[in-house]
């Protein structure tokens, strides 16, 4: 492949990648949006997470990657169980509310306790999963978290998508 004028060089050396260019390049990968939740000390806690994927069918495992700077993730991790709420179009404000540190993220948000772990399950999502925490691995400025799916439910609708730092919807 020959580079043309529109190709951005990502590094000045073989092992060094410019962080800004790296962020821009990964912004070209469309992701779904989730809100990860748990009950900690009788109170709901949660955060928006776009770094989420299915890991294994047998056993049913998922993975997510919360940032080490998250104040919500350590509270969720100590409970040993969590919910993953897969957001649908029309839930952009919910995604934004749970992305902010502090405050009452659940204020004005309809939810119920999950049947297995009691994790908050948000109303109107495309799907939810209740998970037991299986493992946490160090991954640079994030942690790689593996969860075993204990229960799930699938709804209807279209996903909320994040692409190039903007919420989007799918088009046919």
VMD Tcl script that builds the backbone (N, CA, C; Angstrom):
set m [mol new atoms 516]
animate dup $m
set s [atomselect $m all]
$s set {name element resname resid chain x y z} {
  {N N UNK 1 A 0.845 -1.175 0.000}
  {CA C UNK 1 A 0.000 0.000 0.000}
  {C C UNK 1 A 0.889 1.237 0.000}
  {N N UNK 2 A 0.572 2.181 -0.822}
  {CA C UNK 2 A 1.320 3.419 -0.916}
  {C C UNK 2 A 0.517 4.515 -0.223}
  {N N UNK 3 A 1.177 5.253 0.645}
  {CA C UNK 3 A 0.508 6.344 1.344}
  {C C UNK 3 A 0.263 7.491 0.372}
  {N N UNK 4 A -0.891 8.114 0.494}
  {CA C UNK 4 A -1.160 9.297 -0.312}
  {C C UNK 4 A -1.178 10.517 0.619}
  {N N UNK 5 A -1.535 11.676 0.072}
  {CA C UNK 5 A -1.501 12.914 0.850}
  {C C UNK 5 A -2.481 12.906 2.006}
  {N N UNK 6 A -3.578 12.119 1.925}
  {CA C UNK 6 A -4.582 12.116 2.980}
  {C C UNK 6 A -4.233 11.162 4.111}
  {N N UNK 7 A -3.196 10.367 3.962}
  {CA C UNK 7 A -2.801 9.421 4.993}
  {C C UNK 7 A -2.070 10.146 6.109}
  {N N UNK 8 A -2.546 9.951 7.338}
  {CA C UNK 8 A -1.911 10.582 8.491}
  {C C UNK 8 A -0.888 9.610 9.066}
  {N N UNK 9 A 0.323 10.070 9.195}
  {CA C UNK 9 A 1.343 9.224 9.803}
  {C C UNK 9 A 1.090 9.167 11.301}
  {N N UNK 10 A 1.003 7.953 11.835}
  {CA C UNK 10 A 0.653 7.781 13.230}
  {C C UNK 10 A 1.840 7.835 14.165}
  {N N UNK 11 A 3.036 7.636 13.659}
  {CA C UNK 11 A 4.157 7.622 14.578}
  {C C UNK 11 A 5.417 8.173 13.919}
  {N N UNK 12 A 6.318 8.546 14.775}
  {CA C UNK 12 A 7.609 9.014 14.280}
  {C C UNK 12 A 8.630 7.887 14.321}
  {N N UNK 13 A 8.286 6.793 15.016}
  {CA C UNK 13 A 9.179 5.640 15.133}
  {C C UNK 13 A 8.380 4.361 15.054}
  {N N UNK 14 A 9.065 3.240 15.018}
  {CA C UNK 14 A 8.407 1.948 14.854}
  {C C UNK 14 A 7.575 1.545 16.063}
  {N N UNK 15 A 7.884 2.066 17.256}
  {CA C UNK 15 A 7.171 1.618 18.452}
  {C C UNK 15 A 6.406 2.731 19.158}
  {N N UNK 16 A 6.385 3.926 18.625}
  {CA C UNK 16 A 5.725 5.042 19.287}
  {C C UNK 16 A 4.558 5.531 18.443}
  {N N UNK 17 A 3.359 5.522 19.041}
  {CA C UNK 17 A 2.163 5.969 18.339}
  {C C UNK 17 A 1.665 7.248 18.999}
  {N N UNK 18 A 1.365 8.243 18.202}
  {CA C UNK 18 A 0.836 9.503 18.709}
  {C C UNK 18 A -0.541 9.255 19.331}
  {N N UNK 19 A -0.734 9.603 20.606}
  {CA C UNK 19 A -2.009 9.339 21.282}
  {C C UNK 19 A -3.212 10.002 20.603}
  {N N UNK 20 A -3.051 11.217 20.111}
  {CA C UNK 20 A -4.151 11.898 19.432}
  {C C UNK 20 A -4.553 11.193 18.149}
  {N N UNK 21 A -3.573 10.787 17.372}
  {CA C UNK 21 A -3.859 10.051 16.134}
  {C C UNK 21 A -4.487 8.701 16.445}
  {N N UNK 22 A -4.021 8.048 17.508}
  {CA C UNK 22 A -4.572 6.760 17.921}
  {C C UNK 22 A -6.047 6.909 18.281}
  {N N UNK 23 A -6.369 7.939 19.059}
  {CA C UNK 23 A -7.768 8.204 19.448}
  {C C UNK 23 A -8.636 8.463 18.210}
  {N N UNK 24 A -8.121 9.274 17.284}
  {CA C UNK 24 A -8.885 9.566 16.060}
  {C C UNK 24 A -9.112 8.305 15.233}
  {N N UNK 25 A -8.078 7.474 15.110}
  {CA C UNK 25 A -8.210 6.239 14.329}
  {C C UNK 25 A -9.262 5.321 14.947}
  {N N UNK 26 A -9.227 5.154 16.260}
  {CA C UNK 26 A -10.200 4.276 16.917}
  {C C UNK 26 A -11.606 4.869 16.913}
  {N N UNK 27 A -11.698 6.188 16.778}
  {CA C UNK 27 A -13.000 6.828 16.662}
  {C C UNK 27 A -13.739 6.425 15.397}
  {N N UNK 28 A -13.024 5.841 14.449}
  {CA C UNK 28 A -13.642 5.366 13.211}
  {C C UNK 28 A -14.252 3.973 13.354}
  {N N UNK 29 A -14.164 3.405 14.554}
  {CA C UNK 29 A -14.788 2.114 14.827}
  {C C UNK 29 A -16.091 2.377 15.566}
  {N N UNK 30 A -17.212 2.063 14.944}
  {CA C UNK 30 A -18.526 2.290 15.552}
  {C C UNK 30 A -18.759 1.283 16.676}
  {N N UNK 31 A -19.283 1.770 17.796}
  {CA C UNK 31 A -19.598 0.903 18.923}
  {C C UNK 31 A -21.012 1.166 19.404}
  {N N UNK 32 A -21.571 0.179 20.080}
  {CA C UNK 32 A -22.822 0.376 20.788}
  {C C UNK 32 A -22.520 1.058 22.111}
  {N N UNK 33 A -23.566 1.455 22.798}
  {CA C UNK 33 A -23.411 2.133 24.079}
  {C C UNK 33 A -24.136 1.338 25.146}
  {N N UNK 34 A -23.458 1.133 26.273}
  {CA C UNK 34 A -24.072 0.444 27.401}
  {C C UNK 34 A -23.984 1.322 28.643}
  {N N UNK 35 A -24.813 0.992 29.615}
  {CA C UNK 35 A -24.687 1.545 30.957}
  {C C UNK 35 A -24.507 0.349 31.879}
  {N N UNK 36 A -23.392 0.337 32.610}
  {CA C UNK 36 A -23.064 -0.736 33.542}
  {C C UNK 36 A -23.528 -0.297 34.926}
  {N N UNK 37 A -24.243 -1.181 35.630}
  {CA C UNK 37 A -24.882 -0.810 36.890}
  {C C UNK 37 A -24.691 -1.877 37.961}
  {N N UNK 38 A -24.885 -1.474 39.206}
  {CA C UNK 38 A -24.897 -2.398 40.344}
  {C C UNK 38 A -25.580 -1.701 41.517}
  {N N UNK 39 A -25.884 -2.486 42.524}
  {CA C UNK 39 A -26.372 -1.946 43.798}
  {C C UNK 39 A -25.219 -2.045 44.785}
  {N N UNK 40 A -24.833 -0.899 45.352}
  {CA C UNK 40 A -23.741 -0.860 46.310}
  {C C UNK 40 A -24.249 -0.207 47.587}
  {N N UNK 41 A -24.275 -0.970 48.652}
  {CA C UNK 41 A -24.761 -0.425 49.922}
  {C C UNK 41 A -26.197 0.050 49.837}
  {N N UNK 42 A -27.023 -0.620 49.054}
  {CA C UNK 42 A -28.428 -0.250 48.916}
  {C C UNK 42 A -28.689 0.887 47.949}
  {N N UNK 43 A -27.646 1.429 47.352}
  {CA C UNK 43 A -27.778 2.535 46.413}
  {C C UNK 43 A -27.358 2.109 45.008}
  {N N UNK 44 A -28.085 2.575 43.976}
  {CA C UNK 44 A -27.677 2.242 42.608}
  {C C UNK 44 A -26.463 3.057 42.183}
  {N N UNK 45 A -25.591 2.422 41.419}
  {CA C UNK 45 A -24.398 3.080 40.886}
  {C C UNK 45 A -24.241 2.625 39.439}
  {N N UNK 46 A -23.726 3.496 38.565}
  {CA C UNK 46 A -23.565 3.113 37.170}
  {C C UNK 46 A -22.727 4.092 36.376}
  {N N UNK 47 A -22.318 3.644 35.202}
  {CA C UNK 47 A -21.537 4.494 34.305}
  {C C UNK 47 A -21.763 4.057 32.861}
  {N N UNK 48 A -21.579 4.990 31.931}
  {CA C UNK 48 A -21.670 4.713 30.500}
  {C C UNK 48 A -20.390 4.021 30.053}
  {N N UNK 49 A -20.558 2.978 29.226}
  {CA C UNK 49 A -19.403 2.212 28.757}
  {C C UNK 49 A -19.600 1.831 27.296}
  {N N UNK 50 A -18.689 2.269 26.434}
  {CA C UNK 50 A -18.754 1.872 25.029}
  {C C UNK 50 A -17.785 0.735 24.731}
  {N N UNK 51 A -16.864 0.472 25.644}
  {CA C UNK 51 A -15.902 -0.619 25.463}
  {C C UNK 51 A -16.496 -1.894 26.049}
  {N N UNK 52 A -17.348 -2.530 25.279}
  {CA C UNK 52 A -18.096 -3.717 25.699}
  {C C UNK 52 A -18.163 -4.683 24.529}
  {N N UNK 53 A -18.022 -5.984 24.787}
  {CA C UNK 53 A -18.169 -6.965 23.713}
  {C C UNK 53 A -18.469 -8.347 24.271}
  {N N UNK 54 A -19.019 -9.199 23.408}
  {CA C UNK 54 A -19.231 -10.585 23.792}
  {C C UNK 54 A -17.887 -11.286 23.705}
  {N N UNK 55 A -17.625 -12.193 24.636}
  {CA C UNK 55 A -16.329 -12.845 24.711}
  {C C UNK 55 A -16.422 -14.339 24.424}
  {N N UNK 56 A -17.466 -14.994 24.932}
  {CA C UNK 56 A -17.592 -16.444 24.777}
  {C C UNK 56 A -19.058 -16.845 24.838}
  {N N UNK 57 A -19.417 -17.823 24.019}
  {CA C UNK 57 A -20.769 -18.384 24.088}
  {C C UNK 57 A -20.849 -19.513 25.107}
  {N N UNK 58 A -19.791 -20.317 25.201}
  {CA C UNK 58 A -19.733 -21.439 26.136}
  {C C UNK 58 A -18.456 -21.357 26.952}
  {N N UNK 59 A -18.484 -20.913 28.165}
  {CA C UNK 59 A -19.622 -20.382 28.905}
  {C C UNK 59 A -19.977 -18.979 28.416}
  {N N UNK 60 A -21.158 -18.479 28.764}
  {CA C UNK 60 A -21.549 -17.138 28.310}
  {C C UNK 60 A -20.780 -16.048 29.061}
  {N N UNK 61 A -19.816 -15.441 28.362}
  {CA C UNK 61 A -18.983 -14.400 28.960}
  {C C UNK 61 A -19.029 -13.133 28.127}
  {N N UNK 62 A -18.958 -12.001 28.812}
  {CA C UNK 62 A -18.825 -10.696 28.152}
  {C C UNK 62 A -17.579 -10.024 28.715}
  {N N UNK 63 A -17.142 -8.962 28.056}
  {CA C UNK 63 A -16.018 -8.183 28.559}
  {C C UNK 63 A -16.335 -6.701 28.418}
  {N N UNK 64 A -15.782 -5.924 29.303}
  {CA C UNK 64 A -15.885 -4.472 29.222}
  {C C UNK 64 A -14.581 -3.896 29.734}
  {N N UNK 65 A -14.353 -2.636 29.425}
  {CA C UNK 65 A -13.069 -2.020 29.777}
  {C C UNK 65 A -13.279 -0.631 30.378}
  {N N UNK 66 A -13.576 -0.576 31.675}
  {CA C UNK 66 A -13.707 0.737 32.318}
  {C C UNK 66 A -12.343 1.396 32.516}
  {N N UNK 67 A -12.326 2.701 32.421}
  {CA C UNK 67 A -11.099 3.450 32.655}
  {C C UNK 67 A -10.707 3.402 34.122}
  {N N UNK 68 A -9.427 3.416 34.381}
  {CA C UNK 68 A -8.950 3.409 35.767}
  {C C UNK 68 A -9.313 4.690 36.505}
  {N N UNK 69 A -9.668 5.737 35.768}
  {CA C UNK 69 A -10.065 6.995 36.399}
  {C C UNK 69 A -11.533 6.986 36.830}
  {N N UNK 70 A -12.279 5.960 36.471}
  {CA C UNK 70 A -13.691 5.862 36.837}
  {C C UNK 70 A -13.858 5.810 38.349}
  {N N UNK 71 A -14.791 6.583 38.864}
  {CA C UNK 71 A -15.116 6.507 40.289}
  {C C UNK 71 A -16.245 5.520 40.539}
  {N N UNK 72 A -17.029 5.210 39.508}
  {CA C UNK 72 A -18.145 4.270 39.654}
  {C C UNK 72 A -17.687 2.820 39.577}
  {N N UNK 73 A -16.749 2.508 38.663}
  {CA C UNK 73 A -16.345 1.112 38.478}
  {C C UNK 73 A -15.820 0.454 39.753}
  {N N UNK 74 A -14.946 1.089 40.545}
  {CA C UNK 74 A -14.482 0.421 41.766}
  {C C UNK 74 A -15.628 0.065 42.715}
  {N N UNK 75 A -16.630 0.905 42.778}
  {CA C UNK 75 A -17.800 0.631 43.626}
  {C C UNK 75 A -18.573 -0.569 43.097}
  {N N UNK 76 A -18.692 -0.665 41.766}
  {CA C UNK 76 A -19.386 -1.795 41.153}
  {C C UNK 76 A -18.568 -3.071 41.332}
  {N N UNK 77 A -17.266 -2.992 41.114}
  {CA C UNK 77 A -16.398 -4.172 41.206}
  {C C UNK 77 A -16.471 -4.819 42.580}
  {N N UNK 78 A -16.540 -4.017 43.621}
  {CA C UNK 78 A -16.556 -4.591 44.971}
  {C C UNK 78 A -17.830 -5.373 45.267}
  {N N UNK 79 A -18.893 -5.170 44.474}
  {CA C UNK 79 A -20.133 -5.918 44.706}
  {C C UNK 79 A -20.052 -7.337 44.138}
  {N N UNK 80 A -19.156 -7.550 43.154}
  {CA C UNK 80 A -19.000 -8.876 42.564}
  {C C UNK 80 A -20.023 -9.223 41.499}
  {N N UNK 81 A -20.922 -8.308 41.195}
  {CA C UNK 81 A -21.957 -8.549 40.177}
  {C C UNK 81 A -22.374 -7.219 39.572}
  {N N UNK 82 A -22.861 -7.267 38.334}
  {CA C UNK 82 A -23.259 -6.027 37.671}
  {C C UNK 82 A -24.253 -6.308 36.555}
  {N N UNK 83 A -24.925 -5.261 36.142}
  {CA C UNK 83 A -25.822 -5.324 34.991}
  {C C UNK 83 A -25.210 -4.559 33.836}
  {N N UNK 84 A -25.507 -5.009 32.623}
  {CA C UNK 84 A -25.111 -4.281 31.417}
  {C C UNK 84 A -26.402 -3.975 30.672}
  {N N UNK 85 A -26.681 -2.695 30.492}
  {CA C UNK 85 A -27.876 -2.222 29.810}
  {C C UNK 85 A -27.475 -1.714 28.432}
  {N N UNK 86 A -27.944 -2.376 27.375}
  {CA C UNK 86 A -27.590 -1.992 26.007}
  {C C UNK 86 A -28.597 -0.955 25.532}
  {N N UNK 87 A -28.113 0.264 25.281}
  {CA C UNK 87 A -29.004 1.384 24.996}
  {C C UNK 87 A -29.546 1.375 23.568}
  {N N UNK 88 A -30.749 1.916 23.449}
  {CA C UNK 88 A -31.418 2.031 22.152}
  {C C UNK 88 A -31.453 3.497 21.726}
  {N N UNK 89 A -31.793 3.714 20.452}
  {CA C UNK 89 A -31.938 5.094 19.992}
  {C C UNK 89 A -32.982 5.750 20.895}
  {N N UNK 90 A -32.835 7.014 21.095}
  {CA C UNK 90 A -33.728 7.719 22.005}
  {C C UNK 90 A -33.204 7.733 23.439}
  {N N UNK 91 A -32.092 7.047 23.707}
  {CA C UNK 91 A -31.540 7.027 25.058}
  {C C UNK 91 A -30.200 7.764 25.147}
  {N N UNK 92 A -29.990 8.694 24.226}
  {CA C UNK 92 A -28.748 9.472 24.222}
  {C C UNK 92 A -28.582 10.272 25.510}
  {N N UNK 93 A -29.656 10.878 26.007}
  {CA C UNK 93 A -29.568 11.667 27.240}
  {C C UNK 93 A -29.190 10.783 28.423}
  {N N UNK 94 A -29.680 9.558 28.427}
  {CA C UNK 94 A -29.315 8.592 29.463}
  {C C UNK 94 A -27.819 8.286 29.388}
  {N N UNK 95 A -27.328 8.066 28.182}
  {CA C UNK 95 A -25.892 7.807 27.988}
  {C C UNK 95 A -25.069 8.979 28.500}
  {N N UNK 96 A -25.499 10.183 28.191}
  {CA C UNK 96 A -24.770 11.375 28.633}
  {C C UNK 96 A -24.819 11.529 30.151}
  {N N UNK 97 A -25.978 11.273 30.754}
  {CA C UNK 97 A -26.128 11.412 32.207}
  {C C UNK 97 A -25.217 10.445 32.958}
  {N N UNK 98 A -25.110 9.211 32.488}
  {CA C UNK 98 A -24.289 8.215 33.165}
  {C C UNK 98 A -22.796 8.380 32.850}
  {N N UNK 99 A -22.463 9.214 31.870}
  {CA C UNK 99 A -21.061 9.461 31.521}
  {C C UNK 99 A -20.427 10.515 32.421}
  {N N UNK 100 A -21.240 11.263 33.148}
  {CA C UNK 100 A -20.750 12.337 34.007}
  {C C UNK 100 A -20.411 11.776 35.382}
  {N N UNK 101 A -19.285 12.197 35.922}
  {CA C UNK 101 A -18.884 11.755 37.250}
  {C C UNK 101 A -19.701 12.471 38.313}
  {N N UNK 102 A -20.156 11.712 39.297}
  {CA C UNK 102 A -20.907 12.291 40.411}
  {C C UNK 102 A -22.353 12.578 40.049}
  {N N UNK 103 A -23.073 13.166 40.981}
  {CA C UNK 103 A -24.470 13.517 40.776}
  {C C UNK 103 A -25.391 12.311 40.897}
  {N N UNK 104 A -26.681 12.582 40.802}
  {CA C UNK 104 A -27.701 11.535 40.888}
  {C C UNK 104 A -28.018 11.038 39.491}
  {N N UNK 105 A -27.274 10.049 39.039}
  {CA C UNK 105 A -27.444 9.529 37.683}
  {C C UNK 105 A -28.781 8.831 37.502}
  {N N UNK 106 A -29.342 8.300 38.571}
  {CA C UNK 106 A -30.594 7.553 38.469}
  {C C UNK 106 A -31.826 8.425 38.679}
  {N N UNK 107 A -31.634 9.718 38.995}
  {CA C UNK 107 A -32.755 10.624 39.182}
  {C C UNK 107 A -33.554 10.780 37.894}
  {N N UNK 108 A -34.819 10.497 37.933}
  {CA C UNK 108 A -35.663 10.614 36.745}
  {C C UNK 108 A -35.492 9.480 35.756}
  {N N UNK 109 A -34.740 8.459 36.120}
  {CA C UNK 109 A -34.487 7.319 35.246}
  {C C UNK 109 A -35.294 6.124 35.754}
  {N N UNK 110 A -36.121 5.553 34.894}
  {CA C UNK 110 A -36.915 4.388 35.298}
  {C C UNK 110 A -36.057 3.122 35.254}
  {N N UNK 111 A -36.075 2.363 36.354}
  {CA C UNK 111 A -35.304 1.127 36.421}
  {C C UNK 111 A -35.948 0.185 37.432}
  {N N UNK 112 A -35.508 -1.069 37.374}
  {CA C UNK 112 A -35.948 -2.075 38.344}
  {C C UNK 112 A -34.745 -2.939 38.699}
  {N N UNK 113 A -34.859 -3.643 39.817}
  {CA C UNK 113 A -33.780 -4.535 40.228}
  {C C UNK 113 A -33.825 -5.814 39.408}
  {N N UNK 114 A -32.653 -6.285 38.981}
  {CA C UNK 114 A -32.551 -7.525 38.228}
  {C C UNK 114 A -32.951 -8.724 39.073}
  {N N UNK 115 A -33.446 -9.779 38.429}
  {CA C UNK 115 A -33.952 -10.943 39.154}
  {C C UNK 115 A -32.875 -11.794 39.840}
  {N N UNK 116 A -31.634 -11.701 39.411}
  {CA C UNK 116 A -30.583 -12.553 39.980}
  {C C UNK 116 A -29.662 -11.772 40.905}
  {N N UNK 117 A -29.078 -10.692 40.417}
  {CA C UNK 117 A -28.089 -9.945 41.201}
  {C C UNK 117 A -28.661 -8.694 41.850}
  {N N UNK 118 A -29.828 -8.267 41.408}
  {CA C UNK 118 A -30.403 -7.027 41.913}
  {C C UNK 118 A -29.831 -5.788 41.255}
  {N N UNK 119 A -28.984 -5.965 40.234}
  {CA C UNK 119 A -28.409 -4.810 39.528}
  {C C UNK 119 A -29.522 -3.997 38.883}
  {N N UNK 120 A -29.409 -2.675 38.886}
  {CA C UNK 120 A -30.416 -1.840 38.234}
  {C C UNK 120 A -30.489 -2.118 36.734}
  {N N UNK 121 A -31.691 -2.396 36.270}
  {CA C UNK 121 A -31.940 -2.633 34.849}
  {C C UNK 121 A -32.793 -1.479 34.349}
  {N N UNK 122 A -32.269 -0.739 33.388}
  {CA C UNK 122 A -32.911 0.468 32.893}
  {C C UNK 122 A -34.050 0.130 31.940}
  {N N UNK 123 A -35.128 0.865 32.045}
  {CA C UNK 123 A -36.283 0.651 31.164}
  {C C UNK 123 A -35.987 1.140 29.750}
  {N N UNK 124 A -36.537 0.456 28.762}
  {CA C UNK 124 A -36.438 0.887 27.370}
  {C C UNK 124 A -35.166 0.502 26.658}
  {N N UNK 125 A -34.340 -0.350 27.257}
  {CA C UNK 125 A -33.090 -0.743 26.608}
  {C C UNK 125 A -33.339 -1.835 25.570}
  {N N UNK 126 A -32.378 -2.004 24.667}
  {CA C UNK 126 A -32.472 -3.077 23.671}
  {C C UNK 126 A -32.330 -4.439 24.314}
  {N N UNK 127 A -31.500 -4.514 25.341}
  {CA C UNK 127 A -31.277 -5.759 26.063}
  {C C UNK 127 A -30.601 -5.425 27.382}
  {N N UNK 128 A -30.693 -6.361 28.318}
  {CA C UNK 128 A -29.918 -6.257 29.539}
  {C C UNK 128 A -29.338 -7.622 29.867}
  {N N UNK 129 A -28.213 -7.584 30.577}
  {CA C UNK 129 A -27.537 -8.801 31.029}
  {C C UNK 129 A -27.190 -8.608 32.499}
  {N N UNK 130 A -27.395 -9.625 33.296}
  {CA C UNK 130 A -26.896 -9.615 34.667}
  {C C UNK 130 A -25.682 -10.530 34.691}
  {N N UNK 131 A -24.608 -10.055 35.313}
  {CA C UNK 131 A -23.335 -10.779 35.264}
  {C C UNK 131 A -22.699 -10.912 36.643}
  {N N UNK 132 A -22.001 -12.025 36.813}
  {CA C UNK 132 A -21.121 -12.199 37.962}
  {C C UNK 132 A -19.720 -11.812 37.500}
  {N N UNK 133 A -19.000 -11.116 38.340}
  {CA C UNK 133 A -17.639 -10.710 38.015}
  {C C UNK 133 A -16.728 -11.937 38.030}
  {N N UNK 134 A -16.118 -12.248 36.880}
  {CA C UNK 134 A -15.236 -13.418 36.742}
  {C C UNK 134 A -13.771 -13.058 36.946}
  {N N UNK 135 A -13.326 -11.979 36.318}
  {CA C UNK 135 A -11.911 -11.623 36.377}
  {C C UNK 135 A -11.713 -10.160 36.006}
  {N N UNK 136 A -10.627 -9.586 36.517}
  {CA C UNK 136 A -10.208 -8.229 36.163}
  {C C UNK 136 A -8.728 -8.297 35.822}
  {N N UNK 137 A -8.375 -7.741 34.656}
  {CA C UNK 137 A -6.988 -7.726 34.201}
  {C C UNK 137 A -6.532 -6.291 34.011}
  {N N UNK 138 A -5.277 -6.023 34.322}
  {CA C UNK 138 A -4.693 -4.719 34.073}
  {C C UNK 138 A -4.565 -4.532 32.565}
  {N N UNK 139 A -4.954 -3.364 32.067}
  {CA C UNK 139 A -4.884 -3.088 30.629}
  {C C UNK 139 A -4.551 -1.619 30.399}
  {N N UNK 140 A -3.337 -1.232 30.719}
  {CA C UNK 140 A -2.911 0.150 30.501}
  {C C UNK 140 A -3.674 1.113 31.388}
  {N N UNK 141 A -4.334 2.103 30.790}
  {CA C UNK 141 A -5.102 3.066 31.571}
  {C C UNK 141 A -6.540 2.603 31.807}
  {N N UNK 142 A -6.829 1.361 31.457}
  {CA C UNK 142 A -8.131 0.735 31.684}
  {C C UNK 142 A -7.936 -0.598 32.406}
  {N N UNK 143 A -9.043 -1.201 32.777}
  {CA C UNK 143 A -9.058 -2.578 33.247}
  {C C UNK 143 A -9.885 -3.378 32.257}
  {N N UNK 144 A -9.527 -4.612 32.027}
  {CA C UNK 144 A -10.311 -5.511 31.193}
  {C C UNK 144 A -11.086 -6.410 32.144}
  {N N UNK 145 A -12.393 -6.320 32.081}
  {CA C UNK 145 A -13.276 -7.016 33.015}
  {C C UNK 145 A -14.023 -8.115 32.280}
  {N N UNK 146 A -14.031 -9.309 32.849}
  {CA C UNK 146 A -14.783 -10.430 32.295}
  {C C UNK 146 A -15.947 -10.716 33.225}
  {N N UNK 147 A -17.137 -10.813 32.647}
  {CA C UNK 147 A -18.337 -11.128 33.409}
  {C C UNK 147 A -19.006 -12.371 32.862}
  {N N UNK 148 A -19.514 -13.214 33.772}
  {CA C UNK 148 A -20.275 -14.404 33.388}
  {C C UNK 148 A -21.758 -14.017 33.392}
  {N N UNK 149 A -22.430 -14.221 32.262}
  {CA C UNK 149 A -23.834 -13.853 32.137}
  {C C UNK 149 A -24.689 -14.857 32.910}
  {N N UNK 150 A -25.506 -14.332 33.816}
  {CA C UNK 150 A -26.374 -15.155 34.650}
  {C C UNK 150 A -27.829 -15.091 34.202}
  {N N UNK 151 A -28.226 -13.960 33.639}
  {CA C UNK 151 A -29.601 -13.754 33.171}
  {C C UNK 151 A -29.574 -12.671 32.114}
  {N N UNK 152 A -30.564 -12.687 31.248}
  {CA C UNK 152 A -30.650 -11.662 30.204}
  {C C UNK 152 A -32.072 -11.545 29.693}
  {N N UNK 153 A -32.308 -10.438 29.030}
  {CA C UNK 153 A -33.594 -10.219 28.360}
  {C C UNK 153 A -33.340 -9.342 27.152}
  {N N UNK 154 A -34.019 -9.644 26.066}
  {CA C UNK 154 A -33.861 -8.896 24.824}
  {C C UNK 154 A -35.151 -8.142 24.535}
  {N N UNK 155 A -35.020 -6.854 24.204}
  {CA C UNK 155 A -36.155 -6.029 23.837}
  {C C UNK 155 A -36.198 -5.826 22.331}
  {N N UNK 156 A -36.830 -4.746 21.922}
  {CA C UNK 156 A -36.935 -4.439 20.498}
  {C C UNK 156 A -36.462 -3.024 20.254}
  {N N UNK 157 A -36.084 -2.755 19.021}
  {CA C UNK 157 A -35.677 -1.412 18.653}
  {C C UNK 157 A -34.365 -1.398 17.913}
  {N N UNK 158 A -33.799 -0.215 17.819}
  {CA C UNK 158 A -32.539 0.007 17.125}
  {C C UNK 158 A -31.503 0.502 18.131}
  {N N UNK 159 A -30.224 0.209 17.880}
  {CA C UNK 159 A -29.185 0.592 18.845}
  {C C UNK 159 A -28.784 2.061 18.769}
  {N N UNK 160 A -28.336 2.562 19.911}
  {CA C UNK 160 A -27.645 3.839 19.960}
  {C C UNK 160 A -26.190 3.528 19.633}
  {N N UNK 161 A -25.617 4.230 18.670}
  {CA C UNK 161 A -24.268 3.947 18.181}
  {C C UNK 161 A -23.388 5.170 18.413}
  {N N UNK 162 A -22.105 4.919 18.687}
  {CA C UNK 162 A -21.129 5.991 18.871}
  {C C UNK 162 A -20.071 5.856 17.784}
  {N N UNK 163 A -19.878 6.938 17.006}
  {CA C UNK 163 A -18.944 6.924 15.881}
  {C C UNK 163 A -18.359 8.319 15.714}
  {N N UNK 164 A -17.041 8.416 15.644}
  {CA C UNK 164 A -16.343 9.694 15.495}
  {C C UNK 164 A -16.800 10.707 16.543}
  {N N UNK 165 A -16.855 10.260 17.801}
  {CA C UNK 165 A -17.187 11.112 18.952}
  {C C UNK 165 A -18.595 11.693 18.903}
  {N N UNK 166 A -19.508 11.020 18.188}
  {CA C UNK 166 A -20.886 11.492 18.062}
  {C C UNK 166 A -21.849 10.312 18.173}
  {N N UNK 167 A -22.976 10.526 18.849}
  {CA C UNK 167 A -24.019 9.506 18.877}
  {C C UNK 167 A -24.692 9.457 17.520}
  {N N UNK 168 A -24.959 8.253 17.058}
  {CA C UNK 168 A -25.541 8.056 15.733}
  {C C UNK 168 A -26.630 6.974 15.801}
  {N N UNK 169 A -27.332 6.816 14.695}
  {CA C UNK 169 A -28.258 5.711 14.523}
  {C C UNK 169 A -27.869 4.973 13.245}
  {N N UNK 170 A -28.327 3.750 13.125}
  {CA C UNK 170 A -28.056 2.989 11.922}
  {C C UNK 170 A -28.979 3.429 10.803}
  {N N UNK 171 A -28.510 3.350 9.570}
  {CA C UNK 171 A -29.378 3.615 8.424}
  {C C UNK 171 A -29.268 2.435 7.488}
  {N N UNK 172 A -30.350 2.121 6.833}
  {CA C UNK 172 A -30.368 0.961 5.939}
  {C C UNK 172 A -29.595 1.237 4.672}
}
mol reanalyze $m
mol bondsrecalc $m
mol representation Tube
mol addrep $m
